[in-house]
Amino acid sequence: MGICWGSPDFPTPSFRPSFPHDIDLTMSSSSDPASSPMANSCASSLDGTVLANSSSSHEQLKQLRVFRYAELKAMTKNFSSALGETHFDGMDIVHCGWIEAGAVVMKTAVKVIEYPRKPSRLQRSIMRAKVESYGSLHHPNVARSLGYCLKGRKLLLVYEIPGNHFSLEDHLYKGAPDIVDKGKAAALPLPWYRRLQIAVDATKGLSYLSMMNHAFPQYFQASYVFLDKLYAVKIAPFNLLVTESSDSAGRKSKVIVGIETGNLLATERRRQAVNDLGVILLELLTGLALGRNRWSPEYGSRIEWIKTRVLDSDKIVSLMDCNMGSYPLDSALEVAQLAVYCLGKVPPTLTQVEEKLRQIKGSEISFPTLEALK
C-alpha cells in the first residue's frame, strides 16, 4: 500500500510565522563606528588570506581562512558546479569545490549570499565574529567551517562536506523536476530505520547549534543535511549570516544577521528551527518535497492537508513513501504526531524532540510492521 510519488508534483514551500526583524547595523550617529579599532581591524582582515590567531583563545580557529574571491572562483570552476538549490528567494546556490590541505584534498560546499547593499565596516566586524564563533564549534553532526570571503555585496561561506555525499534532499525527492544536479538520481532510497536515525542525528546537530547560540537565522531544510557513504549526518548552516526583512510594501530582501534584539528573537529562532524540523519529519514520512519550495502561496494549506491525514492510522498509509519499504506503523504514527507537534503554536524544544525520537527508535522493536498488518 502507499503511493510511490516518484517526481513529486506536490510543491510545498514552508509557512513561516512573522518574526521580529534584525536591527540594521548601519549607524548614522555622529560617532563613526567605521573608525573604531575593531571595525578597522576587521575590515582589513577581510581582504587577507588567513585569519591571525592573536591569542590562545583563538588556537582552535587556526584552520579558519579568509579566502580570496579568486581562490573560491578557481575551487568551484567559476561557480559552475552546483550541489543544490537552497531556495532563499529562489536565488542562492550552493556550489561544489575542492581544496588542498597538505596531502589531503577535501570536498567543500561554497554558499554565495548576495546582499542588497555592501555591508558597513561594523557589519563586517559582526559577520567576522559570527563566522569565527561558528568555526570554533565541534560536533559530529555539524559540518566544519573552513572559512569565508567577503567581496563587495557578496558573502561566501565555505564548509567541508563528505567526499562521497548526497544530501537528504537527494535521497528523498531526487526525481523532482527542479532538482539542479540530475546526477543525484544515483542516490539510493532510504529505508525506515535509516530515516529515523537521520532524524535523530540532524536533531542532535540542531540542538547543539541552538545551545551554542547558533540557531538557524532563516530556515532549515533537507538540502542542509549531508550524508556520507555510511549515512553519517552533517548539517551545514548555509544561511548562518542572512535573514529576511520586509519593507512597507511587503517586498522581502536579505539582511545581515546582527545584534539580537534580546531573548525574544533568539527564542523565536529556536522555535523556528523546531517548526522546520517538523517539516523534515513529514518529508521523511512521505517523500514529498515540502521544504524546498517554501514560498509558494499554497504551502500553508498543503501542510494542513497533510497534518490532518498523517494522524489517522488509515489515511497515513496512503501518504507514506513507498520507496522506504516496510516500516512499523505505530512508529510512523508517533513520528507523525511529533511532526505535527513541532509545527504547532507551542512546539517542543529541540532536546524534547531528540528524546522522543530516541524513544521511538529504541522501542519500535515491539511494534508491528505494515507487512504484518496486511
ROMI-292786 format. One record per atom (N, C-alpha, C): x, y, z; residue in one letter. Coordinates in steps of 0.1 Angstrom, whole numbers, padded with zeros to 4 digits, always signed. Layout:
BEGIN
XYZa
...
END
This chain:
BEGIN
+0008-0012+0000m
+0000+0000+0000m
+0009+0012+0000m
+0003+0024-0002g
+0010+0036-0002g
+0012+0041-0016g
+0017+0053-0017i
+0019+0060-0030i
+0033+0061-0033i
+0038+0057-0045c
+0052+0059-0049c
+0052+0072-0056c
+0056+0083-0050w
+0055+0096-0055w
+0064+0099-0067w
+0075+0092-0068g
+0084+0095-0079g
+0088+0109-0079g
+0085+0116-0090s
+0088+0131-0091s
+0076+0138-0085s
+0078+0143-0072p
+0067+0149-0065p
+0063+0162-0072p
+0050+0162-0076d
+0045+0174-0081d
+0036+0180-0070d
+0041+0180-0058f
+0033+0185-0047f
+0041+0196-0041f
+0043+0207-0048p
+0052+0218-0044p
+0047+0223-0031p
+0057+0224-0021t
+0053+0229-0008t
+0064+0237-0002t
+0063+0250-0004p
+0072+0259+0004p
+0068+0259+0018p
+0075+0266+0027s
+0071+0264+0040s
+0066+0277+0047s
+0055+0274+0054f
+0048+0285+0061f
+0058+0290+0072f
+0059+0303+0074r
+0067+0308+0084r
+0060+0319+0091r
+0059+0319+0104p
+0053+0330+0112p
+0062+0342+0110p
+0056+0354+0112s
+0065+0366+0110s
+0072+0368+0123s
+0085+0370+0122f
+0094+0371+0134f
+0099+0386+0135f
+0104+0390+0146p
+0109+0403+0147p
+0121+0405+0138p
+0123+0416+0131h
+0134+0418+0122h
+0147+0421+0129h
+0158+0417+0123d
+0171+0421+0129d
+0173+0436+0128d
+0182+0441+0136i
+0185+0455+0136i
+0194+0458+0124i
+0191+0469+0117d
+0200+0474+0107d
+0212+0481+0114d
+0224+0475+0112l
+0235+0480+0119l
+0242+0491+0113l
+0237+0496+0102t
+0243+0508+0096t
+0239+0520+0104t
+0249+0526+0111m
+0245+0537+0121m
+0247+0550+0114m
+0240+0560+0119s
+0240+0574+0114s
+0243+0584+0124s
+0248+0580+0136s
+0252+0589+0146s
+0264+0596+0143s
+0268+0607+0151s
+0279+0615+0148s
+0292+0607+0151s
+0292+0597+0159s
+0304+0589+0161s
+0304+0578+0151s
+0315+0578+0143d
+0316+0569+0132d
+0321+0555+0136d
+0312+0545+0136p
+0317+0532+0141p
+0328+0526+0132p
+0328+0531+0119a
+0338+0525+0110a
+0352+0529+0114a
+0353+0540+0123s
+0367+0544+0127s
+0372+0537+0139s
+0364+0528+0144s
+0368+0521+0156s
+0379+0511+0153s
+0388+0508+0163p
+0399+0499+0160p
+0393+0485+0156p
+0382+0481+0163m
+0377+0468+0160m
+0372+0467+0145m
+0365+0477+0141a
+0359+0477+0127a
+0371+0478+0117a
+0381+0487+0120n
+0392+0488+0110n
+0400+0475+0109n
+0402+0469+0121s
+0409+0456+0121s
+0402+0446+0113s
+0389+0445+0115c
+0381+0435+0108c
+0381+0438+0093c
+0379+0450+0089a
+0378+0453+0075a
+0390+0450+0068a
+0402+0453+0074s
+0414+0450+0067s
+0417+0435+0066s
+0413+0427+0077s
+0415+0413+0076s
+0406+0406+0066s
+0394+0412+0063l
+0385+0405+0054l
+0391+0404+0039l
+0401+0413+0036d
+0407+0412+0023d
+0420+0404+0023d
+0423+0397+0035g
+0435+0390+0036g
+0434+0375+0032g
+0443+0367+0037t
+0443+0353+0033t
+0440+0343+0044t
+0447+0345+0056v
+0445+0336+0067v
+0442+0345+0079v
+0433+0340+0088l
+0430+0348+0100l
+0441+0347+0109l
+0445+0358+0115a
+0456+0358+0125a
+0450+0354+0139a
+0457+0344+0145n
+0453+0340+0158n
+0461+0347+0169n
+0455+0358+0174s
+0463+0367+0182s
+0463+0362+0197s
+0455+0353+0201s
+0455+0349+0214s
+0453+0334+0215s
+0456+0328+0227s
+0454+0314+0229s
+0440+0310+0227s
+0430+0319+0230s
+0416+0315+0228s
+0412+0313+0214s
+0421+0317+0204h
+0418+0315+0190h
+0426+0304+0184h
+0432+0296+0193e
+0440+0285+0188e
+0432+0275+0179e
+0420+0272+0183q
+0412+0263+0176q
+0407+0269+0163q
+0409+0281+0160l
+0405+0288+0148l
+0416+0288+0137l
+0427+0281+0140k
+0439+0283+0131k
+0437+0278+0117k
+0427+0270+0115q
+0424+0265+0102q
+0413+0273+0095q
+0407+0282+0102l
+0397+0291+0096l
+0403+0301+0087l
+0400+0301+0074r
+0406+0310+0065r
+0397+0321+0060r
+0403+0332+0057v
+0395+0343+0049v
+0400+0341+0035v
+0392+0335+0026f
+0396+0332+0013f
+0396+0345+0004f
+0404+0345-0006r
+0403+0354-0017r
+0392+0350-0026r
+0385+0359-0032y
+0374+0356-0041y
+0380+0348-0053y
+0392+0351-0058a
+0398+0344-0069a
+0400+0329-0065a
+0404+0326-0053e
+0406+0312-0048e
+0393+0304-0049e
+0382+0310-0044l
+0369+0303-0045l
+0364+0301-0059l
+0367+0311-0067k
+0363+0310-0081k
+0370+0299-0088k
+0383+0297-0085a
+0391+0286-0090a
+0386+0272-0084a
+0384+0272-0071m
+0380+0260-0064m
+0367+0254-0070m
+0358+0263-0074t
+0344+0259-0079t
+0343+0259-0094t
+0355+0261-0101k
+0355+0262-0115k
+0345+0272-0120k
+0348+0284-0115n
+0340+0296-0118n
+0325+0294-0114n
+0323+0288-0103f
+0310+0286-0097f
+0300+0279-0107f
+0306+0269-0113s
+0298+0261-0124s
+0292+0248-0119s
+0296+0244-0107s
+0292+0231-0102s
+0283+0233-0090s
+0270+0231-0091a
+0260+0233-0080a
+0258+0220-0073a
+0258+0221-0059l
+0254+0210-0051l
+0239+0209-0050l
+0232+0220-0051g
+0218+0220-0049g
+0213+0234-0046g
+0200+0236-0048e
+0195+0250-0045e
+0191+0250-0031e
+0194+0262-0024t
+0189+0264-0011t
+0176+0272-0010t
+0173+0278-0021h
+0160+0284-0023h
+0157+0295-0013h
+0167+0304-0010f
+0164+0316-0003f
+0159+0326-0014f
+0147+0329-0014d
+0141+0337-0025d
+0143+0331-0039d
+0146+0318-0039g
+0148+0311-0051g
+0160+0314-0059g
+0170+0320-0052m
+0182+0325-0060m
+0195+0319-0055m
+0197+0318-0042d
+0211+0314-0037d
+0214+0299-0041d
+0226+0297-0045i
+0230+0284-0049i
+0242+0279-0041i
+0243+0267-0037v
+0254+0261-0030v
+0263+0254-0041v
+0276+0258-0042h
+0285+0253-0052h
+0294+0243-0046h
+0298+0233-0054c
+0308+0223-0050c
+0322+0228-0054c
+0332+0225-0045g
+0345+0229-0048g
+0355+0219-0041g
+0368+0220-0044w
+0378+0212-0039w
+0389+0220-0034w
+0395+0217-0022i
+0406+0224-0017i
+0417+0215-0012i
+0429+0218-0014e
+0441+0210-0009e
+0444+0215+0005e
+0446+0205+0014a
+0450+0207+0027a
+0462+0198+0030a
+0474+0202+0026g
+0485+0194+0027g
+0484+0183+0016g
+0485+0170+0021a
+0484+0159+0012a
+0469+0155+0010a
+0460+0162+0016v
+0446+0158+0015v
+0439+0168+0007v
+0430+0162-0002v
+0421+0171-0010v
+0407+0169-0004v
+0401+0180+0000m
+0388+0180+0007m
+0377+0185-0002m
+0365+0179-0002k
+0354+0185-0009k
+0347+0195-0001k
+0343+0206-0007t
+0338+0217+0000t
+0324+0222-0006t
+0316+0228+0002a
+0304+0234-0002a
+0306+0249+0000a
+0304+0257-0011v
+0306+0271-0011v
+0292+0278-0013v
+0287+0285-0003k
+0274+0292-0004k
+0277+0306-0007k
+0271+0311-0017v
+0272+0325-0021v
+0259+0333-0017v
+0261+0343-0009i
+0250+0351-0004i
+0252+0365-0009i
+0242+0371-0016e
+0244+0384-0022e
+0234+0393-0015e
+0239+0403-0008y
+0231+0413-0001y
+0227+0425-0010y
+0216+0432-0006p
+0211+0443-0014p
+0222+0454-0015p
+0230+0456-0004r
+0240+0466-0004r
+0252+0461+0003r
+0263+0468+0001k
+0276+0464+0007k
+0275+0466+0022k
+0280+0456+0030p
+0279+0457+0044p
+0289+0469+0049p
+0284+0475+0060s
+0293+0485+0066s
+0304+0479+0073s
+0314+0487+0078r
+0325+0481+0085r
+0321+0475+0098r
+0311+0481+0105l
+0306+0475+0117l
+0300+0461+0114l
+0292+0461+0104q
+0285+0448+0100q
+0296+0438+0096q
+0307+0442+0090r
+0317+0433+0086r
+0324+0427+0099r
+0325+0435+0109s
+0331+0431+0121s
+0322+0420+0128s
+0309+0423+0128i
+0300+0414+0134i
+0299+0401+0126i
+0300+0402+0113m
+0300+0390+0104m
+0312+0381+0107m
+0324+0388+0108r
+0336+0380+0111r
+0335+0373+0125r
+0330+0380+0135a
+0329+0374+0148a
+0320+0362+0148a
+0309+0363+0140k
+0299+0352+0139k
+0305+0340+0133k
+0313+0342+0122v
+0319+0331+0115v
+0330+0325+0123v
+0338+0333+0130e
+0348+0328+0139e
+0342+0320+0150e
+0331+0325+0156s
+0325+0318+0166s
+0320+0304+0162s
+0313+0304+0150y
+0309+0291+0144y
+0321+0282+0141y
+0332+0288+0136g
+0344+0280+0133g
+0350+0273+0145g
+0347+0277+0157s
+0352+0271+0169s
+0344+0259+0174s
+0332+0257+0168l
+0324+0246+0172l
+0328+0233+0167l
+0326+0222+0175h
+0330+0209+0171h
+0318+0199+0176h
+0312+0193+0166h
+0302+0183+0169h
+0301+0173+0157h
+0299+0160+0160p
+0299+0150+0149p
+0289+0152+0139p
+0278+0160+0142n
+0267+0161+0133n
+0266+0175+0127n
+0277+0183+0128v
+0277+0197+0123v
+0289+0198+0114v
+0287+0203+0102a
+0298+0205+0092a
+0308+0215+0097a
+0321+0212+0094r
+0331+0221+0098r
+0333+0233+0089r
+0334+0244+0095s
+0336+0256+0087s
+0351+0257+0083s
+0354+0260+0070l
+0368+0262+0066l
+0371+0276+0064l
+0361+0285+0063g
+0364+0299+0062g
+0353+0306+0054g
+0357+0318+0050y
+0347+0327+0043y
+0354+0337+0035y
+0346+0345+0027c
+0352+0355+0019c
+0341+0366+0018c
+0345+0379+0018l
+0336+0390+0017l
+0340+0398+0005l
+0332+0398-0006k
+0336+0405-0018k
+0325+0415-0022k
+0326+0428-0019g
+0316+0437-0022g
+0303+0434-0015g
+0292+0431-0022r
+0279+0428-0016r
+0278+0413-0014r
+0288+0405-0017k
+0287+0390-0016k
+0295+0385-0004k
+0288+0376+0003l
+0294+0368+0013l
+0295+0354+0009l
+0306+0347+0010l
+0308+0333+0006l
+0312+0325+0018l
+0305+0315+0022l
+0308+0306+0033l
+0312+0293+0028l
+0323+0288+0034v
+0329+0275+0029v
+0329+0265+0040v
+0323+0253+0037y
+0322+0242+0046y
+0328+0230+0040y
+0334+0221+0049e
+0338+0208+0045e
+0326+0199+0045e
+0325+0191+0034i
+0314+0181+0033i
+0320+0168+0029i
+0313+0157+0032p
+0318+0143+0028p
+0321+0142+0013p
+0332+0136+0010g
+0337+0134-0004g
+0327+0127-0012g
+0322+0116-0007n
+0311+0108-0015n
+0298+0111-0008n
+0292+0121-0012h
+0280+0125-0004h
+0267+0127-0012h
+0256+0126-0006f
+0244+0130-0011f
+0237+0138+0001f
+0228+0147-0003s
+0221+0153+0008s
+0208+0146+0011s
+0202+0148+0022l
+0189+0142+0025l
+0179+0145+0014l
+0179+0157+0009e
+0171+0161-0003e
+0172+0152-0015e
+0185+0148-0018d
+0188+0139-0029d
+0181+0126-0028d
+0182+0120-0015h
+0176+0107-0013h
+0161+0107-0013h
+0155+0118-0008l
+0141+0118-0006l
+0133+0121-0019l
+0137+0132-0026y
+0130+0135-0038y
+0139+0139-0050y
+0147+0129-0053k
+0157+0130-0064k
+0150+0132-0077k
+0138+0128-0079g
+0132+0129-0092g
+0124+0142-0095g
+0124+0151-0085a
+0117+0164-0087a
+0123+0171-0099a
+0114+0177-0107p
+0119+0183-0120p
+0128+0195-0118p
+0127+0201-0106d
+0136+0213-0104d
+0149+0211-0096d
+0152+0198-0094i
+0165+0194-0088i
+0176+0199-0098i
+0186+0206-0092v
+0197+0211-0101v
+0205+0201-0107v
+0211+0191-0099d
+0220+0182-0103d
+0213+0168-0107d
+0211+0166-0119k
+0204+0153-0123k
+0213+0141-0120k
+0226+0143-0117g
+0234+0131-0113g
+0230+0126-0100g
+0223+0133-0092k
+0218+0129-0079k
+0208+0117-0080k
+0204+0114-0092a
+0195+0103-0094a
+0201+0090-0089a
+0214+0089-0087a
+0220+0077-0082a
+0218+0075-0067a
+0213+0085-0060a
+0210+0084-0045a
+0200+0073-0043a
+0204+0064-0034l
+0195+0053-0031l
+0184+0057-0021l
+0172+0050-0023p
+0161+0053-0013p
+0165+0049+0001p
+0160+0056+0010l
+0163+0053+0024l
+0153+0045+0031l
+0157+0033+0037p
+0147+0025+0045p
+0143+0032+0058p
+0133+0027+0064w
+0127+0034+0076w
+0137+0036+0087w
+0145+0025+0090y
+0153+0027+0102y
+0164+0037+0100y
+0168+0039+0087r
+0178+0049+0084r
+0172+0063+0085r
+0160+0064+0080r
+0154+0077+0081r
+0152+0082+0096r
+0149+0072+0104l
+0147+0076+0118l
+0161+0080+0125l
+0171+0073+0121q
+0185+0076+0126q
+0189+0090+0121q
+0186+0093+0108i
+0190+0106+0103i
+0182+0117+0110i
+0169+0114+0114a
+0162+0124+0121a
+0168+0127+0135a
+0172+0116+0141v
+0179+0117+0155v
+0191+0126+0154v
+0200+0122+0144d
+0213+0129+0143d
+0212+0144+0138d
+0202+0146+0129a
+0200+0160+0125a
+0195+0168+0137a
+0186+0163+0145t
+0181+0170+0157t
+0193+0172+0167t
+0202+0163+0168k
+0213+0165+0177k
+0222+0176+0172k
+0224+0177+0159g
+0232+0188+0154g
+0225+0202+0156g
+0212+0202+0153l
+0204+0214+0155l
+0204+0219+0170l
+0202+0209+0179s
+0202+0212+0193s
+0215+0217+0198s
+0226+0212+0192y
+0239+0217+0196y
+0241+0231+0191y
+0238+0234+0179l
+0239+0248+0174l
+0230+0258+0182l
+0218+0253+0185s
+0210+0262+0193s
+0216+0265+0207s
+0221+0254+0213m
+0227+0256+0226m
+0239+0265+0226m
+0246+0265+0215m
+0258+0273+0213m
+0255+0287+0207m
+0242+0290+0207n
+0237+0303+0202n
+0239+0305+0187n
+0238+0294+0180h
+0239+0294+0165h
+0226+0288+0159h
+0215+0292+0164a
+0202+0288+0158a
+0201+0293+0144a
+0195+0285+0135f
+0195+0289+0121f
+0187+0302+0120f
+0193+0312+0114p
+0186+0325+0113p
+0174+0325+0104p
+0174+0317+0094q
+0162+0319+0084q
+0154+0306+0083q
+0160+0295+0080y
+0152+0283+0079y
+0162+0271+0078y
+0157+0259+0080f
+0165+0247+0079f
+0157+0237+0070f
+0164+0231+0061q
+0157+0222+0051q
+0166+0210+0048q
+0160+0201+0041a
+0167+0188+0038a
+0180+0190+0030a
+0181+0200+0022s
+0194+0202+0014s
+0205+0206+0023s
+0203+0209+0036y
+0213+0213+0045y
+0218+0201+0053y
+0212+0189+0051v
+0216+0177+0058v
+0224+0168+0048v
+0237+0167+0050f
+0246+0159+0042f
+0248+0145+0048f
+0249+0135+0039l
+0251+0122+0043l
+0263+0116+0036l
+0272+0110+0043d
+0283+0103+0036d
+0279+0089+0032d
+0289+0081+0027k
+0285+0068+0022k
+0280+0058+0033k
+0283+0062+0045l
+0278+0054+0057l
+0266+0060+0063l
+0261+0071+0057y
+0249+0078+0061y
+0251+0086+0074y
+0263+0089+0077a
+0266+0098+0089a
+0261+0112+0085a
+0255+0118+0094v
+0248+0131+0092v
+0258+0143+0095v
+0258+0153+0086k
+0265+0166+0089k
+0255+0177+0084k
+0252+0186+0093i
+0243+0197+0088i
+0252+0209+0087i
+0248+0217+0077a
+0256+0229+0074a
+0247+0241+0074a
+0249+0251+0082p
+0241+0263+0083p
+0244+0273+0072p
+0240+0270+0059f
+0244+0279+0048f
+0239+0293+0050f
+0228+0295+0058n
+0223+0308+0060n
+0227+0314+0073n
+0239+0311+0077l
+0244+0315+0090l
+0243+0330+0092l
+0245+0338+0082l
+0246+0352+0083l
+0236+0360+0075l
+0224+0354+0073v
+0214+0360+0065v
+0200+0357+0071v
+0192+0367+0070t
+0178+0365+0074t
+0170+0374+0065t
+0157+0374+0067e
+0148+0381+0058e
+0141+0393+0065e
+0139+0403+0057s
+0132+0415+0061s
+0122+0419+0051s
+0112+0426+0055s
+0101+0431+0046s
+0100+0446+0048s
+0098+0453+0036d
+0095+0467+0037d
+0080+0470+0038d
+0077+0482+0038s
+0063+0486+0040s
+0054+0481+0029s
+0059+0478+0017a
+0051+0473+0006a
+0051+0458+0006a
+0057+0451+0016g
+0057+0437+0017g
+0068+0430+0009g
+0077+0438+0003r
+0088+0432-0005r
+0098+0426+0005r
+0103+0414+0002k
+0113+0408+0010k
+0127+0409+0005k
+0136+0410+0014s
+0150+0411+0009s
+0159+0405+0020s
+0172+0402+0017k
+0181+0397+0026k
+0187+0408+0035k
+0189+0405+0048v
+0195+0415+0057v
+0206+0407+0065v
+0216+0414+0070i
+0226+0408+0077i
+0222+0405+0091i
+0225+0393+0096v
+0222+0389+0110v
+0231+0397+0118v
+0225+0404+0128g
+0234+0413+0136g
+0231+0411+0151g
+0231+0422+0158i
+0229+0421+0173i
+0214+0416+0176i
+0213+0406+0184e
+0200+0401+0187e
+0192+0411+0195e
+0179+0412+0192t
+0171+0421+0199t
+0165+0414+0212t
+0174+0411+0221g
+0170+0405+0233g
+0168+0390+0232g
+0162+0384+0242n
+0160+0370+0242n
+0148+0366+0233n
+0139+0375+0230l
+0127+0372+0222l
+0131+0366+0209l
+0140+0373+0201l
+0144+0369+0188l
+0151+0355+0189l
+0160+0353+0198a
+0166+0340+0200a
+0156+0329+0202a
+0146+0332+0210t
+0136+0322+0213t
+0128+0319+0201t
+0124+0329+0193e
+0117+0327+0180e
+0125+0319+0171e
+0138+0321+0170r
+0146+0313+0161r
+0147+0299+0165r
+0147+0296+0178r
+0147+0282+0182r
+0134+0276+0179r
+0123+0283+0181r
+0110+0277+0177r
+0109+0275+0162r
+0115+0284+0155q
+0115+0283+0140q
+0123+0270+0136q
+0134+0267+0142a
+0142+0255+0139a
+0133+0243+0142a
+0125+0243+0153v
+0117+0231+0156v
+0106+0230+0145v
+0100+0241+0141n
+0090+0241+0130n
+0096+0235+0118n
+0108+0239+0114d
+0114+0234+0102d
+0117+0219+0103d
+0121+0215+0115l
+0123+0201+0118l
+0111+0193+0116l
+0099+0198+0120g
+0087+0192+0118g
+0084+0189+0103g
+0087+0199+0095v
+0086+0198+0080v
+0094+0186+0075v
+0107+0185+0080i
+0116+0175+0076i
+0111+0161+0080i
+0105+0160+0092l
+0099+0148+0096l
+0087+0143+0087l
+0079+0153+0083l
+0069+0150+0073l
+0075+0145+0060l
+0086+0151+0056e
+0093+0147+0043e
+0098+0133+0045e
+0104+0129+0056l
+0109+0116+0058l
+0098+0106+0058l
+0086+0109+0062l
+0074+0100+0062l
+0069+0099+0047l
+0067+0110+0041t
+0060+0110+0028t
+0069+0110+0015t
+0081+0114+0017g
+0090+0116+0005g
+0086+0128-0004g
+0077+0136+0001l
+0073+0148-0006l
+0083+0160-0005l
+0084+0168-0015a
+0093+0179-0015a
+0085+0191-0008a
+0086+0192+0005l
+0079+0202+0012l
+0087+0214+0015l
+0099+0213+0020g
+0106+0225+0025g
+0113+0233+0014g
+0116+0227+0002r
+0124+0234-0008r
+0117+0244-0016r
+0104+0245-0015n
+0096+0255-0022n
+0087+0263-0012n
+0093+0267-0002r
+0086+0273+0009r
+0080+0287+0007r
+0081+0292-0005w
+0075+0305-0008w
+0062+0304-0016w
+0058+0292-0019s
+0045+0290-0027s
+0033+0294-0018s
+0024+0301-0024p
+0012+0306-0016p
+0003+0294-0012p
+0005+0283-0018e
-0003+0271-0014e
+0003+0263-0003e
+0015+0267+0002y
+0022+0258+0011y
+0014+0256+0024y
+0009+0267+0030g
+0002+0265+0043g
-0010+0255+0042g
-0018+0256+0032s
-0030+0248+0030s
-0025+0233+0028s
-0014+0231+0021r
-0010+0217+0018r
-0004+0211+0031r
+0003+0219+0038i
+0008+0213+0051i
-0003+0210+0060i
-0013+0218+0061e
-0025+0215+0069e
-0032+0202+0064e
-0033+0201+0050w
-0039+0189+0045w
-0032+0176+0049w
-0019+0177+0049i
-0011+0165+0053i
-0012+0163+0068i
-0012+0173+0076k
-0013+0172+0090k
-0026+0165+0094k
-0037+0168+0087t
-0050+0161+0091t
-0050+0147+0087t
-0041+0142+0079r
-0042+0128+0074r
-0031+0119+0080r
-0020+0125+0084v
-0009+0116+0089v
-0012+0112+0103v
-0022+0118+0110l
-0025+0114+0124l
-0036+0103+0124l
-0041+0099+0112d
-0051+0089+0110d
-0045+0076+0106d
-0046+0065+0114s
-0039+0053+0111s
-0043+0047+0098s
-0055+0050+0093d
-0059+0045+0079d
-0053+0054+0068d
-0054+0067+0070k
-0050+0076+0059k
-0035+0077+0058k
-0028+0076+0069i
-0013+0077+0068i
-0007+0067+0058i
-0013+0056+0057v
-0007+0045+0049v
-0006+0050+0034v
-0016+0057+0030s
-0017+0062+0016s
-0007+0073+0014s
-0002+0080+0024l
+0007+0091+0023l
+0022+0086+0024l
+0024+0075+0030m
+0038+0071+0033m
+0046+0068+0020m
+0058+0072+0020d
+0067+0070+0008d
+0070+0055+0006d
+0065+0050-0005c
+0066+0035-0008c
+0081+0032-0010c
+0090+0041-0013n
+0104+0038-0016n
+0111+0033-0003n
+0106+0035+0009m
+0113+0031+0021m
+0111+0016+0024m
+0101+0010+0017g
+0099-0004+0020g
+0090-0005+0032g
+0092-0016+0040s
+0083-0018+0052s
+0087-0009+0063s
+0078-0007+0072y
+0080+0002+0084y
+0070-0002+0095y
+0074+0001+0107p
+0064-0001+0118p
+0054+0010+0118p
+0041+0006+0117l
+0031+0016+0115l
+0029+0024+0128l
+0030+0018+0140d
+0029+0026+0152d
+0040+0036+0153d
+0052+0032+0149s
+0064+0042+0149s
+0061+0053+0140s
+0056+0050+0128a
+0053+0061+0118a
+0043+0070+0124a
+0033+0065+0131l
+0022+0074+0137l
+0028+0083+0148l
+0038+0077+0155e
+0044+0085+0166e
+0052+0096+0160e
+0060+0093+0149v
+0068+0104+0142v
+0058+0114+0137v
+0047+0110+0131a
+0037+0119+0125a
+0032+0129+0136a
+0029+0123+0148q
+0024+0131+0159q
+0034+0141+0164q
+0047+0136+0164l
+0058+0145+0168l
+0059+0157+0157l
+0058+0153+0144a
+0059+0164+0134a
+0049+0174+0135a
+0036+0170+0138v
+0025+0179+0140v
+0027+0188+0152v
+0032+0182+0163y
+0036+0189+0175y
+0046+0200+0172y
+0056+0196+0164c
+0067+0206+0161c
+0061+0218+0153c
+0051+0215+0145l
+0045+0226+0137l
+0034+0234+0144l
+0032+0231+0157g
+0022+0238+0164g
+0026+0251+0169g
+0017+0259+0175k
+0020+0272+0180k
+0029+0272+0193k
+0028+0261+0200v
+0037+0259+0212v
+0045+0246+0210v
+0055+0246+0202p
+0062+0234+0199p
+0071+0229+0210p
+0076+0217+0210p
+0086+0212+0220p
+0099+0219+0217p
+0108+0217+0227t
+0122+0221+0225t
+0129+0211+0216t
+0141+0215+0211l
+0149+0205+0203l
+0153+0193+0211l
+0156+0196+0224t
+0160+0185+0233t
+0149+0175+0235t
+0137+0180+0236q
+0125+0171+0237q
+0122+0163+0225q
+0124+0170+0213v
+0123+0163+0200v
+0133+0151+0199v
+0145+0154+0203e
+0156+0144+0202e
+0152+0132+0212e
+0148+0135+0224e
+0145+0125+0233e
+0133+0116+0228e
+0123+0122+0222k
+0112+0115+0217k
+0116+0106+0205k
+0124+0111+0196l
+0129+0103+0185l
+0137+0091+0190l
+0146+0093+0200r
+0153+0082+0205r
+0144+0072+0212r
+0134+0077+0218q
+0124+0067+0224q
+0117+0059+0214q
+0113+0065+0203i
+0106+0058+0192i
+0116+0048+0186i
+0128+0052+0183k
+0138+0044+0177k
+0142+0032+0186k
+0142+0034+0199g
+0146+0023+0209g
+0135+0014+0212g
+0122+0017+0210s
+0111+0009+0214s
+0103+0003+0202s
+0108+0006+0190e
+0099+0001+0178e
+0101-0014+0176e
+0110-0020+0182i
+0111-0035+0180i
+0098-0042+0184i
+0090-0036+0193s
+0078-0043+0197s
+0066-0039+0188s
+0068-0030+0178f
+0057-0025+0170f
+0055-0035+0158f
+0043-0037+0154p
+0040-0045+0142p
+0044-0037+0129p
+0049-0044+0119t
+0053-0037+0107t
+0040-0037+0098t
+0041-0029+0087l
+0030-0028+0078l
+0027-0041+0072l
+0038-0049+0068e
+0036-0062+0062e
+0028-0071+0071e
+0030-0070+0084a
+0023-0079+0093a
+0009-0076+0094a
+0005-0064+0091l
-0009-0060+0092l
-0017-0062+0080l
-0011-0066+0069k
-0018-0069+0056k
-0025-0082+0057k
END
